């Protein structure tokens, strides 16, 4: 998660800054952008040149909300029932 104290002003993040803050490789951030999971915009002069991505704080917040662990059942996780072994079966280990 991104610590709010390290970045007090709301400004856009670069790929290396976000990767360093999230403690992942820059390629991971780029993959998330390409897949559409993380919204970003390109500030490169032309579309033919190398992209210069910027990620807004709102995009990071929505990405983290989508990735957070949420439970739809609202309770404890149910275990799958164990397979019942007939009484006349001898188990060898």
VMD Tcl script that builds the backbone (N, CA, C; Angstrom):
set m [mol new atoms 279]
animate dup $m
set s [atomselect $m all]
$s set {name element resname resid chain x y z} {
  {N N UNK 1 A 0.826 -1.170 0.000}
  {CA C UNK 1 A 0.000 0.000 0.000}
  {C C UNK 1 A 0.882 1.248 0.000}
  {N N UNK 2 A 0.335 2.306 -0.481}
  {CA C UNK 2 A 1.075 3.556 -0.570}
  {C C UNK 2 A 0.849 4.352 0.695}
  {N N UNK 3 A 1.930 4.788 1.288}
  {CA C UNK 3 A 1.836 5.565 2.510}
  {C C UNK 3 A 1.492 7.006 2.167}
  {N N UNK 4 A 0.505 7.555 2.833}
  {CA C UNK 4 A 0.060 8.912 2.557}
  {C C UNK 4 A 1.059 9.947 3.063}
  {N N UNK 5 A 1.799 9.635 4.100}
  {CA C UNK 5 A 2.713 10.618 4.677}
  {C C UNK 5 A 3.882 10.938 3.755}
  {N N UNK 6 A 4.272 10.005 2.908}
  {CA C UNK 6 A 5.427 10.238 2.055}
  {C C UNK 6 A 5.103 11.172 0.892}
  {N N UNK 7 A 3.832 11.298 0.505}
  {CA C UNK 7 A 3.424 12.138 -0.616}
  {C C UNK 7 A 2.255 13.021 -0.188}
  {N N UNK 8 A 2.501 14.129 0.509}
  {CA C UNK 8 A 1.382 14.911 1.028}
  {C C UNK 8 A 0.568 15.624 -0.048}
  {N N UNK 9 A 1.214 16.131 -1.106}
  {CA C UNK 9 A 0.485 16.879 -2.127}
  {C C UNK 9 A -0.085 15.919 -3.169}
  {N N UNK 10 A -1.312 16.174 -3.605}
  {CA C UNK 10 A -1.896 15.284 -4.624}
  {C C UNK 10 A -1.380 15.634 -6.009}
  {N N UNK 11 A -0.410 14.889 -6.472}
  {CA C UNK 11 A 0.087 15.093 -7.823}
  {C C UNK 11 A 0.208 13.741 -8.493}
  {N N UNK 12 A 0.492 13.745 -9.759}
  {CA C UNK 12 A 0.557 12.496 -10.512}
  {C C UNK 12 A 1.883 11.780 -10.276}
  {N N UNK 13 A 1.825 10.472 -10.353}
  {CA C UNK 13 A 2.984 9.624 -10.106}
  {C C UNK 13 A 3.572 9.150 -11.425}
  {N N UNK 14 A 4.876 9.001 -11.464}
  {CA C UNK 14 A 5.528 8.373 -12.609}
  {C C UNK 14 A 5.605 6.873 -12.341}
  {N N UNK 15 A 5.917 6.124 -13.372}
  {CA C UNK 15 A 6.025 4.662 -13.215}
  {C C UNK 15 A 7.134 4.289 -12.226}
  {N N UNK 16 A 8.345 4.874 -12.321}
  {CA C UNK 16 A 9.379 4.505 -11.345}
  {C C UNK 16 A 9.017 4.881 -9.908}
  {N N UNK 17 A 8.366 6.024 -9.721}
  {CA C UNK 17 A 7.971 6.433 -8.371}
  {C C UNK 17 A 6.963 5.455 -7.782}
  {N N UNK 18 A 5.967 5.103 -8.566}
  {CA C UNK 18 A 4.940 4.191 -8.086}
  {C C UNK 18 A 5.513 2.802 -7.825}
  {N N UNK 19 A 6.390 2.349 -8.699}
  {CA C UNK 19 A 7.014 1.029 -8.513}
  {C C UNK 19 A 7.841 1.004 -7.230}
  {N N UNK 20 A 8.579 2.046 -6.972}
  {CA C UNK 20 A 9.399 2.123 -5.763}
  {C C UNK 20 A 8.505 2.153 -4.519}
  {N N UNK 21 A 7.425 2.909 -4.578}
  {CA C UNK 21 A 6.526 3.028 -3.441}
  {C C UNK 21 A 5.778 1.729 -3.166}
  {N N UNK 22 A 5.372 1.024 -4.233}
  {CA C UNK 22 A 4.647 -0.236 -4.075}
  {C C UNK 22 A 5.582 -1.418 -3.869}
  {N N UNK 23 A 6.872 -1.172 -4.004}
  {CA C UNK 23 A 7.907 -2.203 -3.851}
  {C C UNK 23 A 7.736 -3.336 -4.857}
  {N N UNK 24 A 7.527 -2.928 -6.116}
  {CA C UNK 24 A 7.463 -3.881 -7.223}
  {C C UNK 24 A 8.370 -3.373 -8.339}
  {N N UNK 25 A 8.578 -4.213 -9.337}
  {CA C UNK 25 A 9.382 -3.838 -10.486}
  {C C UNK 25 A 8.587 -2.881 -11.378}
  {N N UNK 26 A 9.282 -2.025 -12.104}
  {CA C UNK 26 A 8.625 -1.092 -13.018}
  {C C UNK 26 A 7.830 -1.832 -14.093}
  {N N UNK 27 A 8.324 -2.979 -14.507}
  {CA C UNK 27 A 7.614 -3.765 -15.519}
  {C C UNK 27 A 6.255 -4.227 -15.018}
  {N N UNK 28 A 6.130 -4.496 -13.726}
  {CA C UNK 28 A 4.845 -4.890 -13.143}
  {C C UNK 28 A 3.847 -3.741 -13.274}
  {N N UNK 29 A 4.277 -2.516 -12.984}
  {CA C UNK 29 A 3.399 -1.351 -13.111}
  {C C UNK 29 A 2.999 -1.168 -14.572}
  {N N UNK 30 A 3.946 -1.313 -15.484}
  {CA C UNK 30 A 3.640 -1.177 -16.911}
  {C C UNK 30 A 2.652 -2.249 -17.380}
  {N N UNK 31 A 2.798 -3.484 -16.875}
  {CA C UNK 31 A 1.847 -4.546 -17.218}
  {C C UNK 31 A 0.445 -4.220 -16.724}
  {N N UNK 32 A 0.359 -3.651 -15.512}
  {CA C UNK 32 A -0.939 -3.271 -14.969}
  {C C UNK 32 A -1.581 -2.168 -15.804}
  {N N UNK 33 A -0.768 -1.243 -16.302}
  {CA C UNK 33 A -1.281 -0.169 -17.161}
  {C C UNK 33 A -1.767 -0.749 -18.485}
  {N N UNK 34 A -0.948 -1.615 -19.100}
  {CA C UNK 34 A -1.315 -2.214 -20.391}
  {C C UNK 34 A -2.567 -3.071 -20.291}
  {N N UNK 35 A -2.731 -3.767 -19.168}
  {CA C UNK 35 A -3.902 -4.640 -19.010}
  {C C UNK 35 A -5.168 -3.848 -18.689}
  {N N UNK 36 A -5.013 -2.599 -18.293}
  {CA C UNK 36 A -6.168 -1.771 -17.975}
  {C C UNK 36 A -6.561 -1.802 -16.512}
  {N N UNK 37 A -5.844 -2.557 -15.699}
  {CA C UNK 37 A -6.152 -2.616 -14.266}
  {C C UNK 37 A -5.801 -1.310 -13.566}
  {N N UNK 38 A -4.788 -0.623 -14.070}
  {CA C UNK 38 A -4.332 0.635 -13.490}
  {C C UNK 38 A -4.469 1.714 -14.552}
  {N N UNK 39 A -5.289 2.712 -14.267}
  {CA C UNK 39 A -5.517 3.794 -15.232}
  {C C UNK 39 A -4.334 4.747 -15.238}
  {N N UNK 40 A -3.896 5.127 -16.430}
  {CA C UNK 40 A -2.781 6.055 -16.583}
  {C C UNK 40 A -2.971 6.823 -17.876}
  {N N UNK 41 A -2.276 7.936 -17.998}
  {CA C UNK 41 A -2.322 8.696 -19.247}
  {C C UNK 41 A -0.907 8.975 -19.711}
  {N N UNK 42 A -0.776 9.128 -21.026}
  {CA C UNK 42 A 0.518 9.275 -21.673}
  {C C UNK 42 A 0.774 10.759 -21.939}
  {N N UNK 43 A 1.937 11.265 -21.493}
  {CA C UNK 43 A 2.273 12.667 -21.733}
  {C C UNK 43 A 3.356 12.823 -22.796}
  {N N UNK 44 A 3.650 11.762 -23.537}
  {CA C UNK 44 A 4.653 11.829 -24.594}
  {C C UNK 44 A 4.195 12.801 -25.680}
  {N N UNK 45 A 5.158 13.429 -26.358}
  {CA C UNK 45 A 4.846 14.429 -27.377}
  {C C UNK 45 A 4.065 13.834 -28.542}
  {N N UNK 46 A 4.436 12.639 -28.956}
  {CA C UNK 46 A 3.729 11.973 -30.048}
  {C C UNK 46 A 3.420 10.538 -29.637}
  {N N UNK 47 A 2.454 9.950 -30.299}
  {CA C UNK 47 A 2.125 8.563 -29.986}
  {C C UNK 47 A 3.153 7.592 -30.555}
  {N N UNK 48 A 3.981 8.068 -31.478}
  {CA C UNK 48 A 5.007 7.209 -32.070}
  {C C UNK 48 A 6.231 7.094 -31.166}
  {N N UNK 49 A 6.398 8.019 -30.229}
  {CA C UNK 49 A 7.562 7.974 -29.347}
  {C C UNK 49 A 7.288 7.077 -28.146}
  {N N UNK 50 A 8.293 6.906 -27.327}
  {CA C UNK 50 A 8.183 6.069 -26.136}
  {C C UNK 50 A 7.179 6.696 -25.171}
  {N N UNK 51 A 6.244 5.911 -24.632}
  {CA C UNK 51 A 5.233 6.489 -23.744}
  {C C UNK 51 A 5.828 6.955 -22.422}
  {N N UNK 52 A 5.300 8.056 -21.918}
  {CA C UNK 52 A 5.665 8.592 -20.604}
  {C C UNK 52 A 4.386 8.599 -19.782}
  {N N UNK 53 A 4.218 7.565 -18.997}
  {CA C UNK 53 A 2.971 7.376 -18.266}
  {C C UNK 53 A 2.947 8.190 -16.984}
  {N N UNK 54 A 1.761 8.686 -16.639}
  {CA C UNK 54 A 1.503 9.337 -15.370}
  {C C UNK 54 A 0.240 8.696 -14.787}
  {N N UNK 55 A 0.276 8.465 -13.479}
  {CA C UNK 55 A -0.823 7.810 -12.793}
  {C C UNK 55 A -1.348 8.768 -11.726}
  {N N UNK 56 A -2.648 9.016 -11.732}
  {CA C UNK 56 A -3.233 9.928 -10.751}
  {C C UNK 56 A -3.443 9.207 -9.423}
  {N N UNK 57 A -3.555 9.984 -8.366}
  {CA C UNK 57 A -3.820 9.416 -7.041}
  {C C UNK 57 A -5.174 8.728 -7.003}
  {N N UNK 58 A -6.143 9.270 -7.744}
  {CA C UNK 58 A -7.465 8.647 -7.794}
  {C C UNK 58 A -7.396 7.276 -8.464}
  {N N UNK 59 A -6.580 7.159 -9.517}
  {CA C UNK 59 A -6.427 5.873 -10.196}
  {C C UNK 59 A -5.774 4.843 -9.269}
  {N N UNK 60 A -4.823 5.293 -8.478}
  {CA C UNK 60 A -4.160 4.385 -7.530}
  {C C UNK 60 A -5.149 3.942 -6.463}
  {N N UNK 61 A -5.964 4.871 -5.969}
  {CA C UNK 61 A -6.949 4.529 -4.942}
  {C C UNK 61 A -7.975 3.535 -5.476}
  {N N UNK 62 A -8.441 3.733 -6.703}
  {CA C UNK 62 A -9.426 2.791 -7.262}
  {C C UNK 62 A -8.782 1.433 -7.543}
  {N N UNK 63 A -7.522 1.418 -7.950}
  {CA C UNK 63 A -6.806 0.156 -8.165}
  {C C UNK 63 A -6.678 -0.609 -6.850}
  {N N UNK 64 A -6.298 0.094 -5.784}
  {CA C UNK 64 A -6.151 -0.557 -4.484}
  {C C UNK 64 A -7.490 -1.052 -3.951}
  {N N UNK 65 A -8.556 -0.295 -4.197}
  {CA C UNK 65 A -9.873 -0.733 -3.746}
  {C C UNK 65 A -10.313 -1.991 -4.487}
  {N N UNK 66 A -10.005 -2.061 -5.774}
  {CA C UNK 66 A -10.368 -3.243 -6.558}
  {C C UNK 66 A -9.548 -4.453 -6.141}
  {N N UNK 67 A -8.317 -4.229 -5.707}
  {CA C UNK 67 A -7.437 -5.329 -5.320}
  {C C UNK 67 A -7.556 -5.724 -3.863}
  {N N UNK 68 A -8.273 -4.946 -3.053}
  {CA C UNK 68 A -8.345 -5.253 -1.628}
  {C C UNK 68 A -9.153 -6.523 -1.414}
  {N N UNK 69 A -8.858 -7.193 -0.349}
  {CA C UNK 69 A -9.550 -8.443 -0.028}
  {C C UNK 69 A -10.903 -8.117 0.573}
  {N N UNK 70 A -11.939 -8.491 -0.146}
  {CA C UNK 70 A -13.294 -8.286 0.360}
  {C C UNK 70 A -14.019 -9.611 0.351}
  {N N UNK 71 A -14.850 -9.795 1.325}
  {CA C UNK 71 A -15.615 -11.029 1.431}
  {C C UNK 71 A -17.052 -10.759 1.022}
  {N N UNK 72 A -17.571 -11.543 0.094}
  {CA C UNK 72 A -18.958 -11.378 -0.322}
  {C C UNK 72 A -19.906 -12.105 0.615}
  {N N UNK 73 A -19.426 -13.137 1.312}
  {CA C UNK 73 A -20.296 -13.885 2.211}
  {C C UNK 73 A -20.473 -13.170 3.539}
  {N N UNK 74 A -19.544 -12.295 3.886}
  {CA C UNK 74 A -19.666 -11.536 5.114}
  {C C UNK 74 A -19.320 -12.318 6.363}
  {N N UNK 75 A -18.732 -13.467 6.221}
  {CA C UNK 75 A -18.423 -14.269 7.391}
  {C C UNK 75 A -17.161 -15.095 7.189}
  {N N UNK 76 A -17.085 -16.156 7.965}
  {CA C UNK 76 A -15.921 -17.020 7.902}
  {C C UNK 76 A -15.925 -17.833 6.605}
  {N N UNK 77 A -14.757 -18.244 6.199}
  {CA C UNK 77 A -14.612 -19.048 4.996}
  {C C UNK 77 A -15.018 -20.478 5.325}
  {N N UNK 78 A -15.854 -21.058 4.479}
  {CA C UNK 78 A -16.311 -22.420 4.703}
  {C C UNK 78 A -15.329 -23.406 4.110}
  {N N UNK 79 A -15.022 -24.435 4.876}
  {CA C UNK 79 A -14.159 -25.495 4.377}
  {C C UNK 79 A -14.974 -26.474 3.557}
  {N N UNK 80 A -14.314 -27.067 2.583}
  {CA C UNK 80 A -14.971 -28.106 1.786}
  {C C UNK 80 A -15.122 -29.347 2.664}
  {N N UNK 81 A -16.236 -30.057 2.529}
  {CA C UNK 81 A -16.425 -31.252 3.357}
  {C C UNK 81 A -15.424 -32.339 2.972}
  {N N UNK 82 A -14.965 -33.066 3.980}
  {CA C UNK 82 A -14.013 -34.147 3.735}
  {C C UNK 82 A -14.730 -35.318 3.100}
  {N N UNK 83 A -13.981 -36.045 2.289}
  {CA C UNK 83 A -14.548 -37.206 1.628}
  {C C UNK 83 A -14.828 -38.298 2.668}
  {N N UNK 84 A -16.015 -38.845 2.622}
  {CA C UNK 84 A -16.402 -39.893 3.560}
  {C C UNK 84 A -15.898 -41.235 3.045}
  {N N UNK 85 A -15.157 -41.929 3.886}
  {CA C UNK 85 A -14.619 -43.236 3.526}
  {C C UNK 85 A -15.515 -44.309 4.142}
  {N N UNK 86 A -15.945 -45.259 3.325}
  {CA C UNK 86 A -16.802 -46.332 3.865}
  {C C UNK 86 A -16.091 -47.095 4.978}
  {N N UNK 87 A -16.887 -47.633 5.902}
  {CA C UNK 87 A -16.337 -48.335 7.074}
  {C C UNK 87 A -15.602 -49.612 6.695}
  {N N UNK 88 A -15.978 -50.273 5.612}
  {CA C UNK 88 A -15.346 -51.532 5.253}
  {C C UNK 88 A -14.061 -51.372 4.447}
  {N N UNK 89 A -13.610 -50.143 4.198}
  {CA C UNK 89 A -12.380 -49.897 3.449}
  {C C UNK 89 A -11.209 -49.790 4.421}
  {N N UNK 90 A -10.140 -50.523 4.130}
  {CA C UNK 90 A -8.950 -50.479 4.952}
  {C C UNK 90 A -7.967 -49.518 4.284}
  {N N UNK 91 A -7.499 -48.539 5.049}
  {CA C UNK 91 A -6.584 -47.530 4.500}
  {C C UNK 91 A -5.149 -47.916 4.841}
  {N N UNK 92 A -4.305 -47.975 3.818}
  {CA C UNK 92 A -2.889 -48.299 4.010}
  {C C UNK 92 A -2.070 -47.047 3.762}
  {N N UNK 93 A -1.146 -46.779 4.644}
  {CA C UNK 93 A -0.292 -45.587 4.498}
  {C C UNK 93 A 1.136 -45.981 4.395}
}
mol reanalyze $m
mol bondsrecalc $m
mol representation Tube
mol addrep $m
